[in-house]
């Protein structure tokens, strides 16, 4: 199967796989090349891609959508991280989400400053108006 993991800003991964295992809203599922066409909403969790005679590749993915149509599997998600091995899963995910939390805190602080500035300006207009 021709598999692609799509992020909002880029194609994160494009490779061939004989088996895809993912976590949907109704639980974990497996797709093989001759399975019927399929669509599923994904929940944050693990995604595994395997090719014949190769070790599976593991990815931590955010919520998203998986579409299998014919020989093509498209996975659209907001975030994806390649995990070197399942033993490293916890540390890699914690580090990545720690970085996201720091960026979100900075964005929230900037938004709060903008809001406070707008309120101050309206108060000044009201006072002089």
Backbone as a chain_set.jsonl record, in Angstrom:
{"seq": "XXXXXXXXXXXXXXXXXXXXXXXXXXXXXXXXXXXXXXXXXXXXXXXXXXXXXXXXXXXXXXXXXXXXXXXXXXXXXXXXXXXXXXXXXXXXXXXXXXXXXXXXXXXXXXXXXXXXXXXXXXXXXXXXX", "coords": {"N": [[0.851, -1.169, 0.0], [0.442, 2.275, -0.65], [1.459, 4.608, 1.486], [0.806, 7.65, 3.184], [1.583, 10.15, 5.521], [0.113, 13.017, 6.437], [0.696, 16.296, 7.411], [-0.449, 19.554, 8.548], [1.346, 21.364, 7.373], [3.118, 19.954, 5.768], [4.193, 16.961, 3.948], [4.654, 14.424, 5.956], [5.511, 11.756, 5.887], [6.118, 9.342, 3.356], [5.711, 6.285, 2.125], [5.939, 2.749, 1.267], [3.836, 0.176, 2.533], [2.836, -2.923, 3.983], [1.126, -3.415, 5.987], [-0.963, -1.647, 8.166], [-1.48, -0.354, 11.311], [-3.65, 1.232, 13.49], [-5.222, 3.575, 15.81], [-8.546, 4.094, 16.247], [-11.669, 5.858, 16.833], [-13.338, 3.838, 17.648], [-11.666, 1.932, 18.635], [-8.631, -0.035, 18.244], [-7.345, -0.896, 14.987], [-6.507, -2.858, 12.05], [-5.113, -2.625, 8.828], [-4.825, -4.249, 5.742], [-3.413, -4.941, 2.46], [-5.522, -5.979, 0.732], [-7.901, -5.298, 1.926], [-11.179, -3.813, 2.177], [-12.178, -0.506, 1.025], [-11.864, 2.173, 3.369], [-12.634, 4.372, 6.068], [-11.684, 6.25, 8.884], [-11.959, 8.048, 11.946], [-9.216, 9.182, 13.744], [-7.799, 8.769, 16.998], [-5.668, 10.377, 19.436], [-2.698, 8.555, 19.565], [-0.899, 5.491, 18.904], [0.59, 4.653, 15.757], [1.327, 2.214, 13.427], [3.44, 1.123, 10.843], [4.171, -1.409, 8.586], [6.339, -3.25, 6.47], [6.978, -6.038, 4.283], [9.362, -8.318, 5.578], [10.634, -6.375, 7.121], [11.249, -4.408, 10.062], [8.577, -3.045, 12.002], [7.602, 0.428, 11.734], [7.085, 2.95, 14.105], [4.802, 5.479, 15.109], [3.806, 8.318, 16.928], [0.743, 9.804, 16.897], [-1.467, 12.6, 16.559], [-4.957, 13.463, 16.97], [-6.954, 12.752, 14.059], [-7.642, 11.877, 10.611], [-8.018, 8.855, 8.841], [-7.823, 7.474, 5.662], [-8.471, 4.841, 3.513], [-8.172, 3.969, 0.254], [-8.479, 1.901, -2.302], [-5.267, 1.077, -3.21], [-4.074, 2.981, -1.697], [-3.247, 4.737, 1.273], [-4.118, 7.355, 3.25], [-3.218, 9.5, 5.817], [-4.239, 12.033, 7.735], [-3.225, 14.372, 10.034], [-2.707, 16.503, 12.922], [-0.292, 16.504, 14.317], [2.674, 14.524, 14.303], [5.01, 12.099, 15.332], [7.971, 10.345, 14.836], [8.82, 7.331, 16.323], [11.676, 5.883, 17.636], [11.822, 3.339, 18.871], [9.566, 1.239, 20.722], [10.328, 1.316, 23.359], [11.363, 3.849, 23.712], [9.204, 5.453, 23.569], [7.7, 6.876, 25.621], [9.526, 8.863, 26.589], [10.136, 10.34, 24.254], [7.604, 11.318, 23.43], [6.868, 12.82, 25.714], [8.88, 14.81, 25.692], [8.366, 16.096, 23.226], [5.727, 17.064, 23.637], [6.201, 18.724, 25.787], [7.677, 20.746, 24.571], [5.669, 21.737, 22.846], [3.833, 22.658, 24.777], [5.314, 24.778, 25.917], [5.471, 26.524, 23.725], [2.751, 27.051, 23.355], [2.182, 28.372, 25.782], [3.713, 30.701, 25.456], [2.383, 31.814, 23.253], [-0.158, 32.247, 24.366], [0.493, 34.151, 26.326], [1.338, 36.293, 24.702], [-1.09, 36.839, 23.376], [-2.673, 37.619, 25.561], [-1.371, 39.974, 26.316], [-1.887, 41.554, 24.044], [-4.701, 41.728, 24.218], [-4.971, 43.122, 26.652], [-3.763, 45.537, 25.966], [-5.525, 46.487, 23.997], [-7.855, 46.854, 25.533], [-6.948, 48.871, 27.278], [-6.581, 50.958, 25.436], [-9.215, 51.372, 24.538], [-10.316, 52.269, 26.921], [-8.925, 54.676, 27.204], [-9.919, 56.029, 24.943], [-12.596, 56.255, 25.678], [-12.382, 57.884, 27.902], [-11.435, 60.283, 26.788], [-13.355, 60.763, 24.923]], "CA": [[0.0, 0.0, 0.0], [1.141, 3.544, -0.702], [1.029, 5.297, 2.704], [1.269, 9.016, 3.411], [1.152, 10.856, 6.722], [0.032, 14.419, 6.043], [0.557, 17.308, 8.45], [-0.958, 20.778, 7.92], [2.367, 22.118, 6.651], [4.034, 19.134, 4.975], [4.013, 15.508, 3.884], [5.577, 13.942, 6.98], [6.065, 10.457, 5.501], [5.55, 8.708, 2.164], [6.399, 5.006, 1.953], [5.131, 1.558, 1.022], [3.605, -0.656, 3.709], [1.942, -4.062, 3.787], [0.229, -3.495, 7.135], [-1.119, -0.4, 8.912], [-2.244, -0.525, 12.554], [-3.921, 2.554, 14.047], [-6.25, 3.638, 16.849], [-9.689, 4.921, 15.886], [-12.605, 6.158, 17.918], [-13.949, 2.575, 18.085], [-10.623, 1.004, 19.044], [-7.507, -0.288, 17.345], [-7.678, -1.678, 13.796], [-5.403, -3.215, 11.162], [-5.439, -2.615, 7.408], [-3.947, -5.013, 4.857], [-3.617, -4.48, 1.079], [-6.761, -6.373, 0.061], [-9.084, -4.884, 2.676], [-12.06, -2.888, 1.464], [-11.949, 0.904, 1.304], [-12.145, 2.368, 4.792], [-12.392, 5.705, 6.63], [-11.809, 6.247, 10.34], [-11.421, 9.154, 12.732], [-8.158, 8.695, 14.626], [-7.605, 9.397, 18.299], [-4.236, 10.43, 19.723], [-2.193, 7.235, 19.92], [0.178, 4.91, 18.101], [0.362, 4.211, 14.389], [2.403, 1.303, 13.038], [3.517, 0.779, 9.422], [5.073, -2.549, 8.4], [6.54, -3.808, 5.138], [7.476, -7.403, 4.382], [10.764, -8.53, 5.953], [11.179, -5.203, 7.799], [10.683, -4.107, 11.368], [7.561, -1.983, 11.898], [7.933, 1.783, 12.159], [6.054, 3.432, 15.021], [4.595, 6.916, 15.134], [2.787, 8.861, 17.822], [-0.031, 10.753, 16.103], [-2.545, 13.335, 17.198], [-6.217, 13.106, 16.338], [-6.941, 12.989, 12.63], [-8.486, 11.048, 9.753], [-7.339, 7.869, 8.006], [-8.633, 7.071, 4.516], [-7.89, 3.811, 2.644], [-8.911, 3.865, -1.0], [-7.682, 1.057, -3.19], [-3.919, 0.776, -2.719], [-3.542, 4.197, -1.082], [-3.669, 5.045, 2.64], [-3.79, 8.732, 3.615], [-3.443, 9.797, 7.225], [-4.135, 13.468, 7.974], [-3.183, 14.617, 11.467], [-2.069, 17.776, 13.259], [1.07, 16.254, 14.789], [3.17, 13.151, 14.22], [6.389, 11.936, 15.785], [8.494, 8.995, 14.615], [9.356, 6.759, 17.556], [12.713, 4.922, 17.264], [11.381, 2.024, 19.344], [8.52, 1.409, 21.725], [10.971, 1.633, 24.638], [11.612, 5.291, 23.766], [7.935, 6.147, 23.329], [7.325, 7.817, 26.672], [10.433, 10.006, 26.654], [9.998, 11.146, 23.034], [6.312, 12.011, 23.471], [6.921, 13.835, 26.765], [9.727, 15.912, 25.229], [7.665, 16.814, 22.157], [4.603, 17.808, 24.177], [6.753, 19.784, 26.632], [7.984, 21.84, 23.644], [4.402, 22.318, 22.418], [3.281, 23.41, 25.901], [6.061, 26.023, 26.03], [5.044, 27.404, 22.628], [1.382, 27.479, 23.633], [2.241, 29.358, 26.864], [4.199, 31.954, 24.872], [1.305, 32.362, 22.42], [-1.206, 32.744, 25.268], [1.001, 35.372, 26.937], [1.277, 37.343, 23.687], [-2.502, 37.177, 23.162], [-3.14, 38.345, 26.741], [-0.816, 41.331, 26.222], [-2.659, 42.26, 23.021], [-6.024, 42.025, 24.755], [-4.831, 44.167, 27.667], [-3.467, 46.779, 25.253], [-6.767, 46.933, 23.355], [-8.746, 47.345, 26.589], [-6.402, 50.161, 27.718], [-6.853, 51.952, 24.384], [-10.645, 51.69, 24.594], [-10.527, 53.075, 28.129], [-8.425, 56.014, 26.89], [-10.874, 56.646, 24.026], [-13.802, 56.565, 26.434], [-12.059, 58.992, 28.782], [-11.288, 61.499, 25.988], [-14.479, 60.861, 23.995]], "C": [[0.9, 1.235, 0.0], [0.633, 4.4, 0.453], [1.638, 6.688, 2.787], [0.715, 9.509, 4.732], [1.254, 12.332, 6.384], [-0.172, 15.302, 7.267], [0.036, 18.584, 7.786], [0.075, 21.496, 7.049], [3.243, 21.286, 5.719], [3.541, 17.694, 4.86], [5.085, 14.94, 4.819], [6.264, 12.651, 6.549], [5.354, 9.961, 4.248], [6.349, 7.432, 1.93], [5.407, 3.885, 1.679], [4.999, 0.767, 2.321], [2.653, -1.785, 3.341], [0.923, -4.189, 4.909], [0.229, -2.144, 7.85], [-1.98, -0.702, 10.131], [-2.395, 0.856, 13.176], [-5.013, 2.455, 15.105], [-7.333, 4.62, 16.435], [-10.594, 5.16, 17.073], [-13.277, 4.894, 18.451], [-12.92, 1.536, 18.5], [-9.557, 0.847, 17.976], [-7.957, -1.129, 16.15], [-6.436, -1.875, 12.94], [-5.904, -3.2, 9.717], [-4.374, -3.386, 6.636], [-4.29, -4.638, 3.413], [-4.959, -4.834, 0.452], [-8.028, -6.043, 0.844], [-9.899, -3.896, 1.853], [-11.682, -1.449, 1.811], [-12.519, 1.231, 2.682], [-11.838, 3.808, 5.173], [-12.575, 5.613, 8.134], [-11.277, 7.547, 10.917], [-10.393, 8.569, 13.683], [-8.163, 9.463, 15.937], [-6.105, 9.501, 18.541], [-3.747, 9.06, 20.197], [-1.075, 6.798, 18.997], [-0.31, 4.511, 16.716], [1.57, 3.361, 14.022], [2.302, 1.014, 11.547], [4.545, -0.324, 9.266], [5.137, -2.922, 6.927], [7.096, -5.215, 5.314], [8.963, -7.397, 4.713], [11.414, -7.299, 6.574], [10.534, -5.064, 9.164], [9.629, -3.013, 11.206], [8.129, -0.632, 12.338], [6.769, 2.281, 12.997], [6.02, 4.954, 15.015], [3.575, 7.242, 16.204], [2.058, 9.924, 17.005], [-1.115, 11.398, 16.956], [-3.858, 12.881, 16.555], [-6.171, 13.459, 14.857], [-7.903, 12.066, 11.902], [-7.596, 10.099, 8.962], [-8.308, 7.456, 6.906], [-7.858, 6.026, 3.728], [-8.776, 3.72, 1.417], [-8.05, 3.095, -1.978], [-6.352, 0.717, -2.545], [-3.29, 1.962, -2.001], [-4.121, 4.387, 0.313], [-3.178, 6.45, 2.963], [-4.162, 8.953, 5.068], [-3.201, 11.29, 7.403], [-4.241, 13.709, 9.47], [-2.485, 15.945, 11.734], [-0.611, 17.593, 13.655], [1.416, 14.79, 14.623], [4.632, 13.145, 14.634], [6.813, 10.513, 15.475], [9.174, 8.533, 15.896], [10.419, 5.73, 17.167], [12.388, 3.49, 17.682], [10.334, 2.26, 20.421], [9.091, 1.726, 23.103], [11.223, 3.121, 24.817], [10.333, 6.113, 23.683], [7.654, 7.225, 24.362], [8.216, 9.053, 26.677], [10.295, 10.911, 25.439], [8.702, 11.954, 23.07], [6.325, 13.102, 24.534], [7.744, 15.039, 26.321], [9.01, 16.744, 24.178], [6.519, 17.64, 22.716], [5.059, 18.897, 25.134], [7.082, 20.987, 25.752], [6.71, 22.52, 23.164], [3.778, 23.154, 23.533], [3.987, 24.748, 26.061], [5.65, 27.013, 24.941], [3.632, 27.918, 22.855], [1.352, 28.524, 24.746], [2.706, 30.707, 26.323], [3.122, 32.609, 24.02], [0.194, 32.937, 23.28], [-0.781, 34.061, 25.92], [0.928, 36.535, 25.955], [-0.161, 37.782, 23.442], [-3.054, 37.981, 24.341], [-2.616, 39.785, 26.727], [-1.575, 42.157, 25.191], [-4.036, 42.65, 23.535], [-5.966, 43.15, 25.776], [-4.565, 45.518, 27.009], [-4.727, 47.341, 24.594], [-7.727, 47.514, 24.388], [-8.266, 48.708, 27.081], [-6.718, 51.263, 26.712], [-8.331, 52.342, 24.374], [-10.962, 52.561, 25.812], [-10.055, 54.512, 27.898], [-9.382, 56.738, 25.96], [-12.132, 57.085, 24.755], [-13.572, 57.809, 27.311], [-11.997, 60.318, 27.996], [-12.465, 61.744, 25.059], [-15.628, 61.542, 24.59]], "O": [[1.984, 1.228, 0.583], [-0.503, 4.873, 0.414], [2.819, 6.886, 2.501], [-0.462, 9.319, 5.036], [2.334, 12.84, 6.083], [-1.092, 15.088, 8.057], [0.079, 18.684, 6.56], [-0.293, 22.167, 6.085], [4.031, 21.845, 4.957], [2.62, 17.267, 5.557], [6.276, 14.976, 4.507], [7.453, 12.461, 6.808], [4.145, 10.135, 4.096], [7.527, 7.489, 1.578], [4.197, 4.051, 1.836], [5.94, 0.697, 3.112], [1.775, -1.622, 2.494], [-0.027, -4.967, 4.811], [1.287, -1.57, 8.109], [-3.079, -1.241, 10.003], [-1.411, 1.57, 13.371], [-5.643, 1.412, 15.279], [-7.083, 5.817, 16.29], [-10.312, 4.714, 18.185], [-13.74, 4.88, 19.592], [-13.267, 0.371, 18.697], [-9.585, 1.513, 16.941], [-8.842, -1.974, 16.28], [-5.445, -1.158, 13.082], [-6.989, -3.702, 9.423], [-3.177, -3.199, 6.851], [-5.355, -4.072, 3.167], [-5.491, -4.028, -0.312], [-9.118, -6.468, 0.46], [-9.381, -3.232, 0.955], [-10.955, -1.205, 2.774], [-13.517, 0.652, 3.111], [-10.889, 4.4, 4.66], [-13.512, 4.972, 8.611], [-10.275, 8.084, 10.446], [-10.661, 7.573, 14.355], [-8.488, 10.649, 15.98], [-5.336, 8.777, 17.908], [-4.315, 8.478, 21.121], [-0.393, 7.621, 18.387], [-1.453, 4.093, 16.529], [2.709, 3.751, 14.28], [1.226, 0.698, 11.039], [5.668, -0.2, 9.754], [4.125, -2.914, 6.226], [7.625, -5.548, 6.374], [9.725, -6.58, 4.197], [12.64, -7.187, 6.555], [9.422, -5.539, 9.395], [9.779, -2.14, 10.352], [9.011, -0.559, 13.193], [5.607, 2.065, 12.651], [7.05, 5.622, 14.928], [2.59, 6.523, 16.37], [2.687, 10.842, 16.479], [-1.604, 10.823, 17.928], [-3.855, 12.006, 15.689], [-5.435, 14.358, 14.45], [-8.85, 11.541, 12.488], [-6.54, 10.497, 8.469], [-9.465, 7.13, 7.173], [-6.725, 6.274, 3.315], [-9.969, 3.434, 1.513], [-7.014, 3.584, -2.428], [-6.311, 0.137, -1.46], [-2.09, 1.948, -1.724], [-5.323, 4.225, 0.524], [-1.976, 6.713, 2.953], [-5.272, 8.637, 5.496], [-2.075, 11.759, 7.237], [-5.215, 13.306, 10.105], [-1.759, 16.455, 10.88], [0.221, 18.449, 13.353], [0.562, 13.918, 14.782], [5.388, 14.066, 14.324], [6.099, 9.569, 15.811], [9.992, 9.246, 16.477], [10.109, 4.788, 16.438], [12.647, 2.544, 16.937], [10.231, 3.359, 20.967], [8.412, 2.338, 23.928], [11.289, 3.608, 25.945], [10.382, 7.342, 23.724], [7.397, 8.374, 24.003], [7.715, 10.175, 26.761], [10.334, 12.134, 25.578], [8.709, 13.149, 22.771], [5.839, 14.205, 24.283], [7.34, 16.178, 26.555], [9.043, 17.973, 24.235], [6.343, 18.793, 22.323], [4.369, 19.906, 25.281], [6.802, 22.124, 26.132], [6.662, 23.747, 23.08], [3.252, 24.236, 23.274], [3.332, 25.759, 26.317], [5.498, 28.205, 25.207], [3.341, 29.083, 22.583], [0.573, 29.474, 24.667], [2.154, 31.744, 26.69], [2.961, 33.829, 24.058], [-0.345, 33.999, 22.966], [-1.589, 34.979, 26.055], [0.51, 37.634, 26.319], [-0.425, 38.977, 23.313], [-3.82, 38.924, 24.14], [-3.342, 40.71, 27.089], [-1.875, 43.326, 25.431], [-4.488, 43.773, 23.315], [-6.819, 44.038, 25.768], [-5.092, 46.536, 27.456], [-4.961, 48.549, 24.635], [-8.345, 48.551, 24.148], [-9.079, 49.61, 27.283], [-7.081, 52.375, 27.096], [-8.66, 53.517, 24.217], [-11.78, 53.477, 25.733], [-10.704, 55.459, 28.343], [-9.643, 57.926, 26.147], [-12.672, 58.158, 24.486], [-14.447, 58.666, 27.44], [-12.454, 61.351, 28.486], [-12.569, 62.817, 24.465], [-16.657, 61.705, 23.934]]}, "num_chains": 1, "name": "protein.A"}
